[in-house]
Amino acid sequence: MVEATIVRVNSLAAVSRDSANSPQACLAVLPDAAKLVFRGRPPSVGAAAEAFGVELPQTANRFSEAGPRKAYWLGPDEWLLEAIGQDSSELFSAMAERLASHSCSLVDVSHRSDSMEMRGPMSEYVLNHGCPLDLSERAFPIGMCTRTILGKSPIILSRTEPEVFHLDVWRSFSPYVWLLLDDARREFLDDESARSPT
């Protein structure tokens, strides 16, 4: 019997290689992570939080975190669980075992999406080239997350720091989203080139 090893290739590898960065709006690829979608109601929510090691937020459009793990509220009974640098099959098996006696759903979606970060004082401005939300810190504070769109792509957007946003994008859309954001911040690269001494 022939055994095959499947190697996940980040779909942003090619497009990100040709991007230059600006301190005004820095775009970066985030490390791969195990990603599970959990759906359930009490008491399975508490059991899932205990198994994952992070409280599952009960407030709409918020995320909670502990170390390299985050739990994003996606709906009244749905959360995205993310663990950076962890093997998804190991995490899934461990959680599935703990949740076996509960009525709930757990799905490994690690290969579905890529993650990227937009950082800098002009992050809101650049993101608003394709995202219709008010991204001011008053309307979209640290710890908030939501499903929304950027251009023609569905994304999960979260704010981790005053000038830092994380985007979770389906792999088929991620090169498109990257290039859209890269183009939107091009003016800052042009401005910096113009100010640089010759």
N, C-alpha and C positions, 0 to 999 in steps of 0.2 A: 504494500500500500504506500502510495506517495503522500507525504505530508507537506502541506504548503503553509508558509508563514505569510500572513497579511500584514503589510507595513503601511500605516496611515501616513500619507503625505499631506502636509498642510497646504491647502489650496492657495494660501497667500505667499508662499515661498517665492514664486517668480515675480509677482507684481511689486512686492515690498522691497525687493533687492534694488530696484531702480529708483527708489524714493529718497529724496533729500529731506532733512528735517529742519524745522524752524523752532526756536524757543517759544514763539508765539502760539504755535499749534503743532505739537509733535505727535506723529502717528506711529504706533508700534504694534507688532504682533505679540499677543500674550501667549504664555506657555500652554501646551496642550493640557487638558484636564479630563478627569472622569466626570461625566454628566449623566445624572439619572433624573427622570421625571417621576415624582411620587404623587399619587392621588389617593385620598382617603379622608375619613372623618374620625372624630374622637371615638374610641381611644387609640386608633391606629396612628394618629398624628403625633401623640406623645411617644409612642413606641418608635416611630421613625426618627424623631428628634434624638431620642436616647441612642439609637443605633448609629446615627450619623454623627453625633457629637456636636450638633448645632441646633439651637431652638428654631423651630419653623415659625416664621412670623405670622401672626394672626391679623395684623393690620394690612389693609390693601396696599399694594405697590411699595412694599418695603422689603429689604433683605437683611439678614443677620449673618454674622461671620464669627469664626473662631479659627485662628491660624490660617492655613491654606484652604479652608472649607467655607463655602457660602451656601445659604438657603434663600432662594428668591421666591417671593409670593407671586404666583401667576394667575390665581383665581381662588374662589372661596374654598376649594378642596384640592388645589394643585400647586405644587412647588417644583422648582428646578434646583437640584442639589449638585453642587460643583466642588470637586476636590482636585486642586492643582497638583500635578506630579504623582497621582495615584493610579494604579492599575484599575481600570473600570470593572473588569470581570471579578477581581478580588473584592472590590467594594460592593458590587451587586450581590455576589454570593453571600457576603457577611450580612448585608441588610436583609436579603430575602429570607435567610434563615431566622433572623430575629422577628420578621414580620409574618412568618408562615401561619401563625394562628389568628391573624387579623384579616378582616375584609378590606382589601386595599389593592392598589396597582403600583407596580414598580417597573419602569422600563429604562434600559440602558440606551441613551441617545448620544453617547460620546462621539460617534463618528458623524453626527448630523451637522455639526456647526464648528466654526472657527471663532476665535475671540481676538479683539483688537482694542487698543487703548488710544484715546485722544486726550492729550495733556497740554496745558498751557493757558495763558490768560484769554486767548481768542478761541478756545474750544467751543463755547456755546455758539459763537458766531459761525464757525465752520460747520458744526452739526446742523445749524438751522438752514443751511443751504439745501438740505434734503429732508429735515425733520420738522413737522409743523408745530411741535410742542413749545411752550414757554419754558426755556431751560435756565431761566434766572435761578439763582440759589434760593430765592424766596418761594418760587413755584415748584422747583425741582431740587429739594435739599439733599445733602449728603445722606446716604442710606436709602434713597428712593430708587425704585426700578419699575419698569413698565414695558409691556409690549407696545410697539409703535412701528412706524415705517421710516425709512430713510431712502428718499427717491422712490424707487419702485420695489424696494426690498423690505420684507418684514424683519424686524430686529428686536432683541431685548436690550434695553438701554438702562444703565445704572450709573449713579454718581458715587464715587468712592472718596473723593476729596473735593475741596472747593473748585479746583481747576482740572479735575480728572474724571473722565467718563469711560466706562467699559461697554463694549458692544458685543453681543453674541449674535452671530449671523450664520444662517444656513450656508453650507459650503458652496452650493451652486450660485449663491448671490455674493459671497464674500469678495471675490476679485472686483466685481462691479462696485460694491460699497467702498472698498479701499480706493479705487481709482476716482470715484466721485469725491471722496473726502480729500484725496491728494490734490485733485484739481481745484477744489474749493479753497485750499490753503496756499495755493500757488502764488497769490498776490503777496503773501508775507515773505516768501523766498525771493520774489522779484524785488521787493522793497529793500531787503537786506543786501541783495547784490548791488543795488543802486547806491546804497550808502557805503559799501565797502571801498576802501582806497584802491586805486588801480596801480 
